[in-house]
Amino acid sequence: MPRISVRGLTVEQVCAISDSLVGELADICGCGTDNFTLECVQHTAVFAGKIVAAYPFVEVAWFERGQEVRDKVARSITKHVLELGIAEAEVAFTTYAENAYYINGVSCE
């Protein structure tokens, strides 16, 4: 935890930034790199009846860490995606409630 889902980038692009990105995010969040799950969501984007290139969209699902950390994480992700030569990227956060998140059937609350 956190779980980072990436759309609109190839698996190769995500692999190219994965080590440096996760290392930087671990520093920002004050946790180990093994706390992060990074996944590529492959999908087909459609607009006006045609298949089109998808824009990069990164979703971070996590337990809230505050505005300052959230801002730093968003800037870090954006920086790494833009370094791939991508013109624009969007980052969104989904926050889990500890009383609604279970590990092996036990609440994290």
Residue pairs with C-beta under 8 A, 6 or more apart in sequence:
1 35
1 36
1 37
1 61
1 62
1 63
1 96
2 25
2 29
2 35
2 36
2 37
2 60
2 61
2 62
2 63
3 36
3 37
3 39
3 60
3 61
3 62
4 25
4 36
4 37
4 38
4 39
4 58
4 59
4 60
4 61
4 77
5 39
5 41
5 58
5 59
5 61
6 14
6 38
6 39
6 40
6 41
6 56
6 57
6 58
7 41
7 43
7 54
7 56
7 57
7 58
7 59
8 45
8 53
8 54
8 55
8 56
8 57
9 40
9 56
9 81
9 84
9 86
10 40
11 40
11 42
13 84
14 38
14 40
16 84
17 80
17 81
17 83
17 84
18 38
20 80
21 38
21 76
21 77
21 80
22 33
22 36
22 38
23 33
24 76
24 80
25 36
25 73
25 76
25 77
26 32
26 33
26 35
26 36
28 69
28 72
28 73
28 76
29 35
29 65
29 69
29 73
43 54
44 51
44 54
45 51
45 52
45 53
45 54
45 55
46 52
55 88
55 89
55 90
56 81
56 86
56 88
56 89
56 90
57 89
57 90
57 91
57 92
58 77
58 81
58 89
58 90
58 91
58 92
59 91
59 92
59 93
59 94
60 73
60 74
60 77
60 91
60 92
60 93
60 94
61 93
61 94
61 95
61 96
62 93
62 94
62 95
62 96
63 95
63 96
63 98
63 101
63 108
64 70
64 95
65 73
70 93
73 91
74 91
74 93
77 89
77 91
78 89
78 91
81 89
82 89
98 107
98 108
98 109
99 107
99 108
99 109
100 107
101 107
101 108
102 108
